Amino acid sequence: MRDTIIVAVISAMTSGGVLAFLQFLITRNDDKQGIRKSLKKLEKDGLRTQLLLLILLKPDEQTEILTLGERYFVKPPGGLGGNWYMTSIFKSWCDEHKLEPDWFKSE
């Protein structure tokens, strides 16, 4: 009886069971990657909003703006990579305050 069960389990695993299990693992990994991308985008959008509001409403808060800017503009893994939208705004703010952060490279 026990041998029959073992043979049945092995038979099921070698036929469609292994493929179904592998497909489950691949799908699960794809879902996790999609969630990670969504969270990264959400983090980047939130940081951009904070940076924009700080530049517009409290432009003299240099330390905070530079800290947020570095996190926003520095390429991953240490930052989020920034985008074109904030580049010109941040560059104008830097020029206005006569700042040249070494981590901020704009064309």
Buried (B, 14 or more C-beta within 10 A) or exposed (E): EEEEEEEEEEEEEEEEEEEEEEEEEEEEEEEEEEEEEEEEEEEBEEBBEBBBEBBEEEEEEEEEBBEBBBBBBBEEEEBBEBEEEBBEBBEEBBEEEEBEBEEBEEE
